[in-house]
Amino acid sequence: MEARTSPSRKRQRAPPRKKACSNCTRSKVRCDFERPACSRCRSRGQNCEYLVNVGVNAPVHFPFSAITSAQNQPQTRPEQHKETKTELDLRVVYLAPSANAGDIRDRWLRPYILPLTEGEEIPKAYHPFTLQYIARILCTYPRRMLKDGGLPPIIHSVQIAGKEMPRALANCYSLVRMWEQAVPGSEAMAVSIVENEMRRLAEEPPSHHDYEHLATFQAYLIYSIMMYFTPIGGPSVVNDQVMMTLMELAFRTARNGLFCTAELSRSRPNWESWIMASTKRRAILVMYLFSSVYNADHYLPNFVAEELREVYAPESRSLWDAIDREAWTKEYDRHLLDWEDGMLEISELWRSVETSSPQRRKRIERWVQTVDEFGMMIFAVCAHIHGC
């Protein structure tokens, strides 16, 4: 007589079969199912993805970059910023070329090459607590990239939301994750990979697209900050040569312009041009702050950035965080009305004969009411140094 199966046993199902990763599935080879990446993908430097069914017709990919070298680094992409609704082409923008971009490079290179001579500009003094404040904030920028869609304030959401993120930024997201999650014993390898990528960025021929220059500068700046403030496996490997390369990349970025042509005529630019100009200005301000900390730590002089005197201070949070062209356009039209007397320039936050004037204070207060945390950080540093 056939054994009867209880109703409860009928309802039991066999445990789900493990799913091979997508690469092993395509190649029809055995997968060892290791997470976050199988051994075959790790050995080949491939992006290992496991397909997991979380519902009917709802596959979810869990990618892991198996990094072997900076040269063959897979261009993994952070999750698309959920709020960005419009895909833009940042390779077509309208900026006014900068006539003093060379000054940005040469002034900041001077402490590393030539000693200060008598009669030159008096170095700017930083209080140790101000330098500590800057360092504590900058060291968080790479760590913000660990979360999907995470953004340090020198990278605009549109840059990581498009279909083709620049290689420099794609690699940067993967390498920051590798650096911060390096297991004991792998530190030397992590340092070597990041150094190789920095060397590749420094030696890469100049691009025809300003957007690529910006991405290269952003990535190199993030690596420099990460390696300097959160070294692994020993002392920081950031040295004078790294700083000089960083400033050369800043020069290439600034050369094609830090202003939209429309900004100079006090009219509204297109969104793409504004994103490029505003992001450039933010990145260069951060590089200036980073170099100030580095110089102070190495007993090198710091100077007021006269070459940035006319650069606009960071604009309002509502402009930077706008989720689409329509929202940004409305905010920028309000911005133009609020600043009919001219945009606030960074030099207005420096010490001058007008620092305590009622007109200057009103302009600064108007600006402070609208800025995001990045703008507030710039204000705090300037207020502590210059008393603005």
Secondary structure, 3 states (H helix, E strand, C coil): CCCCCCHHHHHCCCCCCCCCCHHHHHHCCCCCCCCCCCHHHHHHCCEEEEEEECCCCCEEEEEEECCCCCCCCCCCCCCCCCCCCCCCCCCCCCEECCCCHHHHHHHHHHHHHCCCCCCCCCCCCCCHHHHHHHHHHHCHHHHHHHCCCCCCCCCCHHHHHCCCCCHHHHHHHHHHHHHHCCCCCCHHHHHHHHHHHHHHHHHCCCCCCHHHHHHHHHHHHHHHHHHHHCCCCCCCCCCHHHHHHHHHHHHHHHHCCCEEHHHHCCCCCCHHHHHHHHHHHHHHHHHHHHHHHHHHHCCCCCCCCHHHCCCECCCEHHHHCCCCHHHHHHHHHHHHHHCCCCCCEHHHHCCCCCCCCHHHHHHHHHHHCCECHHHHHHHHHHHHHHCC
